[in-house]
Amino acid sequence: EAQVTQNPRYLITVTGKKLTVTCSQNMNHEYMSWYRQDPGLGLRQIYYSMNVEVTDKGDVPEGYKVSRKEKRNFPLILESPSPNQTSLYFCASGRQGTSAQYFGPGTRLLVL
Amino acid sequence: GNSVTQMEGPVTLSEEAFLTINCTYTATGYPSLFWYVQYPGEGLQLLLKATKADDKGSNKGFEATYRKETTSFHLEKGSVQVSDSAVYFCALSGDAGGTSYGKLTFGQGTILTVHP
């Protein structure tokens, strides 16, 4: 089954404790991206990757890091989480040359 | 930069009513336009898309027409069902060759509740 998977689905952590949210897709998509969803703000792009080893900032990259060492994986790293990073996070992927994207199920993060 | 403005909700309808959710956009060039749906507790699913002016996207009884002259992409359904209750997002992606190609810019989302 073609899908985007994220882990964990739910995470409660404390300020300053480094964490990684994994994202994996099995559709051989070149493009991958991370979004955060906050009430009243819709979805905003954090980082994106056009292909392996090619990443760039989205609209709200502060406090986040990403890497793209393999085509299928695109982890989101919070080196020192803060309460304002409490949010619902979505990973998405898409084929190069098209603009439709497929989303993972989301990761709900609470930073205390 | 690109932006999407969606009709504010929530929208509450009775089953079999007609649905319209308005969406207008600001973008340079020829963006692609999308409607995504998010059911409770789930991720976003692509509902329909249109990639050029006057294209009509359709899926599951929903339709939207890409109107470049009015920069709009309104979502419509002739007869809604309880199972259509969800959050609907309008989005655009910049045109190929542009710096925003591939990036989705979303509206704020419209909550739709359909009662039996």
gemmi code that builds the backbone of each chain (N, CA, C; Angstrom):
import gemmi

chains = {
    "A": [
        ("GLU", (0.844, -1.190, 0.000), (0.000, 0.000, 0.000), (0.886, 1.250, 0.000)),
        ("ALA", (0.590, 2.176, -0.919), (1.327, 3.430, -0.994), (0.984, 4.288, 0.215)),
        ("GLN", (2.003, 4.733, 0.927), (1.699, 5.524, 2.118), (2.900, 6.305, 2.594)),
        ("VAL", (2.585, 7.293, 3.437), (3.567, 8.054, 4.184), (3.350, 7.714, 5.662)),
        ("THR", (4.399, 7.286, 6.322), (4.277, 6.924, 7.730), (5.099, 7.872, 8.585)),
        ("GLN", (4.591, 8.134, 9.775), (5.259, 9.001, 10.724), (5.301, 8.296, 12.069)),
        ("ASN", (6.386, 8.521, 12.794), (6.495, 7.988, 14.151), (7.301, 8.940, 15.016)),
        ("PRO", (6.866, 9.133, 16.283), (5.653, 8.561, 16.857), (4.413, 9.330, 16.424)),
        ("ARG", (3.247, 8.836, 16.743), (2.010, 9.542, 16.449), (1.691, 10.566, 17.537)),
        ("TYR", (2.100, 10.268, 18.745), (1.875, 11.165, 19.873), (3.158, 11.222, 20.701)),
        ("LEU", (3.486, 12.413, 21.172), (4.709, 12.561, 21.953), (4.556, 13.703, 22.939)),
        ("ILE", (4.856, 13.405, 24.204), (4.919, 14.426, 25.237), (6.369, 14.481, 25.704)),
        ("THR", (6.928, 15.683, 25.722), (8.320, 15.828, 26.120), (8.468, 17.096, 26.962)),
        ("VAL", (9.690, 17.352, 27.395), (9.959, 18.541, 28.199), (10.889, 19.479, 27.446)),
        ("THR", (10.834, 20.723, 27.804), (11.679, 21.738, 27.162), (13.140, 21.335, 27.172)),
        ("GLY", (13.767, 21.429, 25.984), (15.197, 21.192, 25.880), (15.623, 19.768, 25.593)),
        ("LYS", (14.716, 18.835, 25.625), (15.084, 17.439, 25.385), (14.959, 17.105, 23.907)),
        ("LYS", (16.086, 16.863, 23.284), (16.131, 16.638, 21.837), (15.211, 15.493, 21.423)),
        ("LEU", (14.526, 15.683, 20.290), (13.674, 14.614, 19.791), (13.711, 14.585, 18.271)),
        ("THR", (13.360, 13.428, 17.738), (13.288, 13.229, 16.285), (11.954, 12.597, 15.941)),
        ("VAL", (11.295, 13.150, 14.948), (10.083, 12.562, 14.389), (10.452, 11.990, 13.019)),
        ("THR", (10.198, 10.712, 12.851), (10.586, 10.086, 11.586), (9.456, 10.161, 10.568)),
        ("CYS", (9.839, 10.177, 9.306), (8.894, 10.167, 8.191), (9.460, 9.260, 7.109)),
        ("SER", (8.630, 8.401, 6.594), (9.077, 7.494, 5.537), (7.972, 7.337, 4.505)),
        ("GLN", (8.367, 7.286, 3.218), (7.385, 7.067, 2.153), (7.874, 5.938, 1.248)),
        ("ASN", (6.900, 5.177, 0.739), (7.238, 4.017, -0.091), (6.828, 4.205, -1.543)),
        ("MET", (6.699, 5.460, -1.979), (6.231, 5.745, -3.326), (7.352, 6.234, -4.247)),
        ("ASN", (8.588, 6.193, -3.751), (9.738, 6.650, -4.542), (9.630, 8.122, -4.956)),
        ("HIS", (8.988, 8.908, -4.098), (8.821, 10.328, -4.387), (10.109, 11.093, -4.142)),
        ("GLU", (10.364, 12.065, -5.040), (11.548, 12.895, -4.859), (11.320, 13.978, -3.795)),
        ("TYR", (10.115, 14.523, -3.796), (9.826, 15.686, -2.959), (9.257, 15.240, -1.623)),
        ("MET", (9.790, 15.812, -0.537), (9.236, 15.581, 0.800), (9.232, 16.886, 1.570)),
        ("SER", (8.313, 16.959, 2.517), (8.128, 18.231, 3.204), (7.558, 17.994, 4.593)),
        ("TRP", (7.803, 18.952, 5.487), (7.213, 18.956, 6.816), (6.357, 20.208, 6.986)),
        ("TYR", (5.172, 20.006, 7.577), (4.263, 21.103, 7.892), (3.878, 21.002, 9.369)),
        ("ARG", (3.525, 22.149, 9.918), (2.896, 22.140, 11.228), (1.512, 22.773, 11.117)),
        ("GLN", (0.583, 22.244, 11.886), (-0.794, 22.727, 11.849), (-1.158, 23.278, 13.210)),
        ("ASP", (-1.573, 24.536, 13.227), (-1.956, 25.197, 14.466), (-3.320, 25.843, 14.285)),
        ("PRO", (-4.139, 25.841, 15.324), (-5.497, 26.412, 15.218), (-5.465, 27.861, 14.733)),
        ("GLY", (-6.290, 28.140, 13.745), (-6.380, 29.494, 13.218), (-5.293, 29.877, 12.243)),
        ("LEU", (-4.276, 29.028, 12.108), (-3.143, 29.340, 11.220), (-3.047, 28.384, 10.043)),
        ("GLY", (-3.857, 27.357, 10.014), (-3.773, 26.387, 8.931), (-2.484, 25.611, 9.009)),
        ("LEU", (-1.977, 25.208, 7.858), (-0.719, 24.470, 7.792), (0.369, 25.376, 7.255)),
        ("ARG", (1.527, 25.294, 7.881), (2.658, 26.093, 7.441), (3.865, 25.182, 7.222)),
        ("GLN", (4.591, 25.464, 6.160), (5.709, 24.602, 5.798), (6.928, 24.913, 6.661)),
        ("ILE", (7.578, 23.857, 7.150), (8.754, 24.022, 7.996), (10.032, 23.892, 7.149)),
        ("TYR", (10.183, 22.746, 6.508), (11.309, 22.451, 5.630), (10.800, 21.579, 4.497)),
        ("TYR", (11.557, 21.586, 3.401), (11.243, 20.688, 2.309), (12.534, 20.173, 1.683)),
        ("SER", (12.365, 19.120, 0.896), (13.509, 18.506, 0.218), (13.098, 18.129, -1.193)),
        ("MET", (13.882, 18.592, -2.172), (13.575, 18.274, -3.560), (14.156, 16.918, -3.968)),
        ("ASN", (15.141, 16.436, -3.219), (15.726, 15.128, -3.501), (16.768, 14.820, -2.428)),
        ("VAL", (17.421, 13.699, -2.554), (18.432, 13.291, -1.568), (19.507, 14.371, -1.459)),
        ("GLU", (19.821, 14.705, -0.214), (20.854, 15.700, 0.106), (20.497, 17.119, -0.327)),
        ("VAL", (19.253, 17.368, -0.713), (18.814, 18.713, -1.101), (17.658, 19.127, -0.199)),
        ("THR", (17.925, 20.052, 0.725), (16.872, 20.519, 1.625), (16.864, 22.042, 1.649)),
        ("ASP", (15.722, 22.610, 2.027), (15.629, 24.062, 2.099), (14.557, 24.458, 3.092)),
        ("LYS", (14.658, 25.703, 3.557), (13.730, 26.200, 4.573), (12.377, 26.531, 3.961)),
        ("GLY", (11.355, 26.290, 4.764), (10.023, 26.728, 4.411), (9.710, 28.040, 5.090)),
        ("ASP", (8.494, 28.206, 5.536), (8.068, 29.473, 6.135), (8.429, 29.610, 7.610)),
        ("VAL", (8.509, 28.491, 8.314), (8.738, 28.543, 9.768), (9.819, 27.556, 10.185)),
        ("PRO", (11.069, 27.725, 9.729), (12.114, 26.734, 10.005), (12.799, 26.856, 11.360)),
        ("GLU", (12.579, 27.964, 12.069), (13.349, 28.216, 13.295), (13.079, 27.141, 14.338)),
        ("GLY", (14.146, 26.581, 14.875), (14.041, 25.570, 15.916), (13.976, 24.146, 15.390)),
        ("TYR", (14.044, 23.988, 14.087), (13.954, 22.656, 13.472), (15.168, 22.381, 12.587)),
        ("LYS", (15.456, 21.093, 12.445), (16.454, 20.636, 11.479), (15.895, 19.441, 10.744)),
        ("VAL", (16.417, 19.223, 9.546), (16.021, 18.051, 8.768), (17.254, 17.467, 8.103)),
        ("SER", (17.116, 16.258, 7.606), (18.161, 15.652, 6.782), (17.499, 14.749, 5.756)),
        ("ARG", (18.164, 14.537, 4.638), (17.620, 13.651, 3.596), (18.774, 12.817, 3.046)),
        ("LYS", (19.118, 11.797, 3.799), (20.223, 10.920, 3.408), (19.749, 9.797, 2.489)),
        ("GLU", (18.486, 9.463, 2.585), (17.896, 8.432, 1.729), (16.630, 9.020, 1.124)),
        ("LYS", (16.278, 8.502, -0.011), (15.115, 9.042, -0.714), (13.831, 8.844, 0.083)),
        ("ARG", (13.687, 7.740, 0.755), (12.422, 7.420, 1.405), (12.240, 8.099, 2.761)),
        ("ASN", (13.305, 8.570, 3.390), (13.213, 9.074, 4.764), (13.518, 10.561, 4.863)),
        ("PHE", (12.787, 11.229, 5.749), (12.958, 12.676, 5.912), (12.643, 13.027, 7.373)),
        ("PRO", (13.554, 12.764, 8.287), (13.283, 13.009, 9.705), (13.294, 14.490, 10.062)),
        ("LEU", (12.466, 14.830, 11.023), (12.397, 16.194, 11.568), (13.011, 16.172, 12.958)),
        ("ILE", (13.981, 17.045, 13.180), (14.736, 17.062, 14.432), (14.474, 18.367, 15.168)),
        ("LEU", (14.109, 18.231, 16.448), (13.996, 19.390, 17.323), (15.123, 19.268, 18.342)),
        ("GLU", (16.153, 20.078, 18.174), (17.356, 19.951, 19.010), (17.075, 20.373, 20.452)),
        ("SER", (16.296, 21.419, 20.618), (15.973, 21.909, 21.959), (14.519, 22.401, 21.948)),
        ("PRO", (13.582, 21.478, 22.057), (12.164, 21.844, 21.919), (11.730, 22.884, 22.943)),
        ("SER", (10.815, 23.730, 22.511), (10.234, 24.729, 23.407), (8.712, 24.625, 23.328)),
        ("PRO", (8.009, 25.142, 24.328), (6.537, 25.009, 24.339), (5.857, 25.559, 23.085)),
        ("ASN", (6.450, 26.555, 22.422), (5.803, 27.086, 21.213), (5.924, 26.146, 20.018)),
        ("GLN", (6.590, 25.023, 20.204), (6.633, 23.998, 19.163), (5.588, 22.906, 19.397)),
        ("THR", (4.789, 23.094, 20.414), (3.624, 22.221, 20.599), (2.702, 22.413, 19.408)),
        ("SER", (2.424, 21.318, 18.701), (1.679, 21.441, 17.450), (1.371, 20.057, 16.903)),
        ("LEU", (0.657, 20.043, 15.804), (0.404, 18.825, 15.036), (1.268, 18.900, 13.780)),
        ("TYR", (2.105, 17.886, 13.593), (3.074, 17.900, 12.509), (2.711, 16.876, 11.439)),
        ("PHE", (2.831, 17.315, 10.192), (2.556, 16.428, 9.065), (3.747, 16.371, 8.133)),
        ("CYS", (4.063, 15.157, 7.722), (5.035, 14.931, 6.665), (4.268, 14.680, 5.374)),
        ("ALA", (4.834, 15.103, 4.251), (4.176, 14.894, 2.966), (5.222, 14.556, 1.916)),
        ("SER", (4.798, 13.872, 0.876), (5.709, 13.560, -0.229), (4.984, 13.733, -1.552)),
        ("GLY", (5.766, 13.918, -2.605), (5.181, 14.088, -3.932), (6.204, 13.764, -5.010)),
        ("ARG", (5.697, 13.487, -6.204), (6.574, 13.156, -7.320), (7.096, 14.433, -7.965)),
        ("GLN", (8.356, 14.408, -8.365), (8.944, 15.550, -9.062), (8.151, 15.840, -10.328)),
        ("GLY", (7.890, 17.120, -10.575), (7.176, 17.493, -11.788), (5.673, 17.578, -11.608)),
        ("THR", (5.188, 17.080, -10.470), (3.766, 17.270, -10.144), (3.711, 18.016, -8.833)),
        ("SER", (2.587, 18.578, -8.520), (2.524, 19.363, -7.296), (1.562, 18.792, -6.266)),
        ("ALA", (0.913, 17.666, -6.587), (0.060, 17.024, -5.586), (0.946, 16.358, -4.543)),
        ("GLN", (0.562, 16.432, -3.296), (1.327, 15.819, -2.232), (0.454, 14.889, -1.405)),
        ("TYR", (1.100, 13.896, -0.828), (0.427, 12.885, -0.030), (0.940, 13.001, 1.394)),
        ("PHE", (-0.017, 13.016, 2.314), (0.312, 13.325, 3.691), (0.325, 12.091, 4.588)),
        ("GLY", (1.205, 12.158, 5.588), (1.195, 11.157, 6.646), (0.060, 11.418, 7.623)),
        ("PRO", (-0.094, 10.552, 8.625), (-1.230, 10.654, 9.552), (-1.065, 11.726, 10.614)),
        ("GLY", (0.121, 12.302, 10.731), (0.332, 13.361, 11.705), (0.990, 12.875, 12.992)),
        ("THR", (1.740, 13.786, 13.619), (2.353, 13.550, 14.925), (1.960, 14.700, 15.830)),
        ("ARG", (1.282, 14.350, 16.914), (0.861, 15.394, 17.855), (1.914, 15.508, 18.944)),
        ("LEU", (2.528, 16.683, 19.028), (3.633, 16.929, 19.961), (3.209, 17.928, 21.026)),
        ("LEU", (3.480, 17.584, 22.267), (3.272, 18.493, 23.398), (4.609, 18.691, 24.096)),
        ("VAL", (5.039, 19.948, 24.174), (6.290, 20.282, 24.861), (5.948, 21.020, 26.151)),
        ("LEU", (6.318, 20.428, 27.269), (5.991, 21.015, 28.574), (7.099, 21.929, 29.071)),
    ],
    "B": [
        ("GLY", (4.071, 37.378, -1.894), (4.100, 35.923, -1.919), (2.718, 35.347, -2.154)),
        ("ASN", (2.681, 34.047, -2.256), (1.404, 33.356, -2.475), (0.551, 33.357, -1.213)),
        ("SER", (-0.744, 33.406, -1.398), (-1.648, 33.315, -0.251), (-2.977, 32.724, -0.698)),
        ("VAL", (-3.675, 32.132, 0.258), (-4.990, 31.536, 0.019), (-5.940, 32.024, 1.110)),
        ("THR", (-7.099, 32.467, 0.696), (-8.116, 32.922, 1.643), (-9.344, 32.046, 1.494)),
        ("GLN", (-9.745, 31.481, 2.598), (-10.883, 30.573, 2.598), (-12.022, 31.161, 3.386)),
        ("MET", (-13.207, 30.776, 2.977), (-14.412, 31.145, 3.703), (-14.298, 30.666, 5.144)),
        ("GLU", (-14.612, 31.543, 6.058), (-14.510, 31.161, 7.455), (-15.668, 30.263, 7.846)),
        ("GLY", (-15.405, 29.348, 8.729), (-16.462, 28.477, 9.208), (-16.801, 28.813, 10.644)),
        ("PRO", (-17.323, 27.830, 11.352), (-17.708, 26.543, 10.786), (-18.979, 26.632, 9.948)),
        ("VAL", (-19.143, 25.661, 9.081), (-20.333, 25.555, 8.253), (-21.141, 24.353, 8.744)),
        ("THR", (-22.398, 24.589, 9.006), (-23.287, 23.528, 9.483), (-24.438, 23.373, 8.507)),
        ("LEU", (-24.631, 22.167, 8.004), (-25.679, 21.901, 7.015), (-26.471, 20.666, 7.402)),
        ("SER", (-27.649, 20.578, 6.857), (-28.443, 19.354, 6.971), (-28.083, 18.431, 5.818)),
        ("GLU", (-28.258, 17.154, 6.045), (-27.988, 16.175, 4.998), (-28.776, 16.518, 3.740)),
        ("GLU", (-28.156, 16.340, 2.589), (-28.707, 16.600, 1.261), (-28.718, 18.074, 0.880)),
        ("ALA", (-28.198, 18.929, 1.719), (-28.111, 20.353, 1.367), (-26.980, 20.573, 0.380)),
        ("PHE", (-27.016, 21.738, -0.273), (-25.972, 22.131, -1.221), (-24.835, 22.813, -0.464)),
        ("LEU", (-23.623, 22.469, -0.843), (-22.445, 23.008, -0.166), (-21.633, 23.883, -1.111)),
        ("THR", (-21.242, 25.049, -0.608), (-20.223, 25.861, -1.258), (-19.247, 26.337, -0.191)),
        ("ILE", (-17.974, 26.145, -0.446), (-16.931, 26.726, 0.398), (-16.073, 27.581, -0.526)),
        ("ASN", (-16.025, 28.864, -0.232), (-15.301, 29.791, -1.097), (-13.803, 29.780, -0.841)),
        ("CYS", (-13.051, 29.928, -1.917), (-11.598, 29.999, -1.830), (-11.098, 30.952, -2.902)),
        ("THR", (-10.301, 31.915, -2.503), (-9.644, 32.798, -3.456), (-8.154, 32.779, -3.171)),
        ("TYR", (-7.376, 33.126, -4.166), (-5.939, 33.025, -4.005), (-5.223, 34.225, -4.604)),
        ("THR", (-3.999, 34.391, -4.166), (-3.089, 35.373, -4.745), (-1.800, 34.650, -5.081)),
        ("ALA", (-1.400, 34.730, -6.340), (-0.180, 34.052, -6.764), (0.260, 34.644, -8.087)),
        ("THR", (1.533, 34.529, -8.350), (2.032, 34.933, -9.668), (2.043, 33.718, -10.580)),
        ("GLY", (1.965, 33.972, -11.843), (2.034, 32.883, -12.811), (0.798, 32.010, -12.804)),
        ("TYR", (1.022, 30.725, -12.957), (-0.074, 29.778, -13.117), (0.050, 28.650, -12.093)),
        ("PRO", (-0.438, 28.927, -10.877), (-0.320, 27.898, -9.838), (-1.255, 26.731, -10.085)),
        ("SER", (-0.985, 25.625, -9.425), (-1.941, 24.524, -9.349), (-2.766, 24.710, -8.083)),
        ("LEU", (-4.029, 24.303, -8.136), (-4.944, 24.509, -7.027), (-5.489, 23.178, -6.532)),
        ("PHE", (-5.706, 23.102, -5.226), (-6.090, 21.842, -4.605), (-7.154, 22.081, -3.529)),
        ("TRP", (-7.933, 21.038, -3.306), (-8.721, 20.921, -2.087), (-8.290, 19.643, -1.383)),
        ("TYR", (-7.964, 19.817, -0.099), (-7.641, 18.689, 0.762), (-8.733, 18.567, 1.812)),
        ("VAL", (-8.950, 17.336, 2.284), (-9.930, 17.089, 3.337), (-9.242, 16.371, 4.494)),
        ("GLN", (-9.604, 16.771, 5.696), (-9.045, 16.154, 6.902), (-10.190, 15.659, 7.768)),
        ("TYR", (-10.336, 14.340, 7.852), (-11.342, 13.752, 8.715), (-10.810, 13.708, 10.142)),
        ("PRO", (-11.698, 13.679, 11.117), (-11.260, 13.735, 12.523), (-10.176, 12.717, 12.847)),
        ("GLY", (-9.083, 13.197, 13.419), (-8.007, 12.315, 13.853), (-7.133, 11.761, 12.741)),
        ("GLU", (-7.314, 12.271, 11.539), (-6.543, 11.745, 10.409), (-5.700, 12.828, 9.744)),
        ("GLY", (-4.838, 12.383, 8.833), (-4.050, 13.324, 8.047), (-4.858, 13.901, 6.901)),
        ("LEU", (-4.220, 14.719, 6.107), (-4.902, 15.345, 4.974), (-4.941, 14.387, 3.792)),
        ("GLN", (-6.064, 14.408, 3.105), (-6.199, 13.608, 1.889), (-6.499, 14.544, 0.730)),
        ("LEU", (-5.856, 14.296, -0.382), (-6.142, 15.090, -1.568), (-7.550, 14.768, -2.055)),
        ("LEU", (-8.389, 15.791, -2.164), (-9.766, 15.599, -2.604), (-9.881, 15.810, -4.116)),
        ("LEU", (-9.340, 16.924, -4.584), (-9.363, 17.191, -6.015), (-8.341, 18.263, -6.338)),
        ("LYS", (-8.027, 18.388, -7.618), (-7.033, 19.373, -8.029), (-7.350, 19.887, -9.423)),
        ("ALA", (-6.755, 21.033, -9.744), (-6.836, 21.605, -11.091), (-5.521, 22.302, -11.371)),
        ("THR", (-4.989, 22.087, -12.540), (-3.644, 22.591, -12.808), (-3.607, 23.756, -13.791)),
        ("LYS", (-4.721, 24.063, -14.440), (-4.711, 25.226, -15.323), (-6.093, 25.860, -15.371)),
        ("ALA", (-6.124, 27.075, -15.870), (-7.362, 27.851, -15.893), (-8.473, 27.093, -16.605)),
        ("ASP", (-9.669, 27.173, -16.026), (-10.901, 26.563, -16.525), (-10.962, 25.052, -16.317)),
        ("ASP", (-9.915, 24.464, -15.782), (-9.982, 23.056, -15.406), (-11.006, 22.878, -14.300)),
        ("LYS", (-11.708, 21.761, -14.341), (-12.613, 21.408, -13.252), (-12.086, 20.146, -12.609)),
        ("GLY", (-11.817, 20.221, -11.318), (-11.456, 19.032, -10.559), (-12.718, 18.452, -9.938)),
        ("SER", (-12.786, 17.119, -9.871), (-13.965, 16.501, -9.266), (-13.589, 15.177, -8.627)),
        ("ASN", (-14.312, 14.847, -7.559), (-14.067, 13.597, -6.846), (-15.151, 13.439, -5.785)),
        ("LYS", (-15.706, 12.245, -5.668), (-16.687, 11.919, -4.617), (-17.859, 12.894, -4.594)),
        ("GLY", (-18.255, 13.427, -5.731), (-19.374, 14.350, -5.803), (-18.995, 15.803, -5.574)),
        ("PHE", (-17.768, 16.057, -5.180), (-17.271, 17.420, -5.010), (-16.697, 17.923, -6.336)),
        ("GLU", (-16.848, 19.240, -6.553), (-16.300, 19.857, -7.750), (-15.712, 21.218, -7.409)),
        ("ALA", (-14.718, 21.627, -8.197), (-14.190, 22.987, -8.085), (-13.604, 23.358, -9.435)),
        ("THR", (-13.832, 24.597, -9.868), (-13.353, 25.060, -11.164), (-12.324, 26.162, -10.962)),
        ("TYR", (-11.227, 26.038, -11.644), (-10.112, 26.988, -11.580), (-10.510, 28.215, -12.390)),
        ("ARG", (-10.784, 29.323, -11.711), (-11.202, 30.554, -12.368), (-10.098, 31.594, -12.240)),
        ("LYS", (-9.337, 31.752, -13.318), (-8.204, 32.678, -13.225), (-8.679, 34.131, -13.189)),
        ("GLU", (-9.780, 34.415, -13.870), (-10.234, 35.803, -13.938), (-10.696, 36.323, -12.582)),
        ("THR", (-11.192, 35.421, -11.747), (-11.615, 35.824, -10.402), (-10.686, 35.272, -9.326)),
        ("THR", (-9.605, 34.653, -9.721), (-8.636, 33.986, -8.823), (-9.362, 33.209, -7.730)),
        ("SER", (-10.232, 32.308, -8.186), (-11.035, 31.543, -7.227), (-11.035, 30.061, -7.556)),
        ("PHE", (-11.368, 29.269, -6.543), (-11.424, 27.809, -6.698), (-12.429, 27.298, -5.661)),
        ("HIS", (-13.675, 27.674, -5.820), (-14.710, 27.354, -4.840), (-15.084, 25.876, -4.894)),
        ("LEU", (-15.260, 25.294, -3.727), (-15.639, 23.880, -3.621), (-17.158, 23.769, -3.524)),
        ("GLU", (-17.737, 22.834, -4.298), (-19.186, 22.639, -4.289), (-19.535, 21.162, -4.248)),
        ("LYS", (-20.671, 20.896, -3.625), (-21.250, 19.552, -3.679), (-22.754, 19.698, -3.637)),
        ("GLY", (-23.412, 18.965, -4.497), (-24.845, 19.151, -4.643), (-25.669, 18.624, -3.485)),
        ("SER", (-25.193, 17.577, -2.826), (-25.980, 16.948, -1.762), (-25.012, 16.335, -0.756)),
        ("VAL", (-24.839, 17.012, 0.363), (-23.850, 16.529, 1.332), (-24.422, 15.405, 2.187)),
        ("GLN", (-23.504, 14.608, 2.713), (-23.849, 13.510, 3.604), (-23.171, 13.715, 4.956)),
        ("VAL", (-23.682, 13.024, 5.959), (-23.072, 13.126, 7.285), (-21.589, 12.767, 7.225)),
        ("SER", (-21.263, 11.806, 6.385), (-19.876, 11.350, 6.264), (-18.956, 12.402, 5.636)),
        ("ASP", (-19.500, 13.489, 5.130), (-18.678, 14.580, 4.582), (-18.188, 15.526, 5.667)),
        ("SER", (-18.638, 15.339, 6.886), (-18.200, 16.184, 7.995), (-16.687, 16.054, 8.159)),
        ("ALA", (-15.993, 17.185, 8.065), (-14.528, 17.175, 8.065), (-14.054, 18.626, 7.996)),
        ("VAL", (-12.738, 18.786, 7.964), (-12.152, 20.105, 7.718), (-11.637, 20.125, 6.283)),
        ("TYR", (-11.970, 21.168, 5.557), (-11.584, 21.291, 4.157), (-10.584, 22.431, 3.994)),
        ("PHE", (-9.490, 22.109, 3.298), (-8.426, 23.081, 3.080), (-8.259, 23.342, 1.591)),
        ("CYS", (-8.256, 24.604, 1.230), (-7.876, 25.018, -0.102), (-6.369, 25.284, -0.106)),
        ("ALA", (-5.697, 24.942, -1.184), (-4.247, 25.121, -1.218), (-3.794, 25.400, -2.643)),
        ("LEU", (-2.633, 26.010, -2.751), (-2.047, 26.213, -4.072), (-0.570, 25.858, -4.041)),
        ("SER", (-0.071, 25.538, -5.225), (1.341, 25.284, -5.410), (1.822, 26.137, -6.568)),
        ("GLY", (2.950, 26.788, -6.382), (3.457, 27.685, -7.400), (3.703, 26.983, -8.714)),
        ("ASP", (3.765, 27.738, -9.814), (3.902, 27.094, -11.117), (5.313, 26.554, -11.317)),
        ("ALA", (5.400, 25.566, -12.191), (6.670, 24.900, -12.461), (7.687, 25.933, -12.941)),
        ("GLY", (8.882, 25.848, -12.408), (9.912, 26.808, -12.755), (9.993, 27.960, -11.785)),
        ("GLY", (8.939, 28.150, -11.010), (8.959, 29.204, -9.999), (9.624, 28.717, -8.719)),
        ("THR", (9.983, 29.652, -7.878), (10.689, 29.282, -6.646), (9.783, 28.583, -5.655)),
        ("SER", (8.465, 28.713, -5.812), (7.563, 28.094, -4.845), (6.948, 26.814, -5.379)),
        ("TYR", (7.477, 26.298, -6.489), (6.937, 25.058, -7.044), (7.136, 23.925, -6.060)),
        ("GLY", (6.063, 23.142, -5.856), (6.130, 22.033, -4.921), (5.665, 22.408, -3.536)),
        ("LYS", (5.854, 23.650, -3.132), (5.427, 24.065, -1.806), (3.929, 24.337, -1.827)),
        ("LEU", (3.227, 23.799, -0.878), (1.791, 24.049, -0.751), (1.551, 25.203, 0.211)),
        ("THR", (0.777, 26.176, -0.229), (0.310, 27.247, 0.640), (-1.162, 26.993, 0.917)),
        ("PHE", (-1.513, 26.905, 2.197), (-2.861, 26.506, 2.595), (-3.690, 27.690, 3.077)),
        ("GLY", (-4.984, 27.576, 2.882), (-5.923, 28.430, 3.583), (-6.061, 27.930, 5.010)),
        ("GLN", (-6.870, 28.627, 5.794), (-6.973, 28.312, 7.216), (-7.831, 27.091, 7.506)),
        ("GLY", (-8.570, 26.636, 6.527), (-9.432, 25.479, 6.748), (-10.840, 25.890, 7.112)),
        ("THR", (-11.793, 25.100, 6.652), (-13.211, 25.328, 6.963), (-13.786, 24.052, 7.548)),
        ("ILE", (-14.333, 24.170, 8.742), (-14.933, 23.015, 9.399), (-16.362, 22.850, 8.882)),
        ("LEU", (-16.654, 21.681, 8.367), (-18.003, 21.368, 7.877), (-18.625, 20.306, 8.773)),
        ("THR", (-19.812, 20.592, 9.264), (-20.574, 19.616, 10.039), (-21.903, 19.400, 9.342)),
        ("VAL", (-22.215, 18.136, 9.052), (-23.473, 17.801, 8.397), (-24.321, 16.997, 9.376)),
        ("HIS", (-25.541, 17.492, 9.613), (-26.467, 16.816, 10.523), (-27.459, 15.965, 9.747)),
        ("PRO", (-27.874, 14.839, 10.350), (-28.865, 13.982, 9.676), (-30.194, 14.704, 9.496)),
    ],
}
model = gemmi.Model(1)
for chain_id, residues in chains.items():
    chain = gemmi.Chain(chain_id)
    for i, (resn, *xyz) in enumerate(residues, 1):
        res = gemmi.Residue()
        res.name, res.seqid = resn, gemmi.SeqId(i, " ")
        for name, pos in zip(("N", "CA", "C"), xyz):
            atom = gemmi.Atom()
            atom.name, atom.element = name, gemmi.Element(name[0])
            atom.pos, atom.b_iso = gemmi.Position(*pos), 0.0
            res.add_atom(atom)
        chain.add_residue(res)
    model.add_chain(chain)
structure = gemmi.Structure()
structure.add_model(model)
structure.setup_entities()
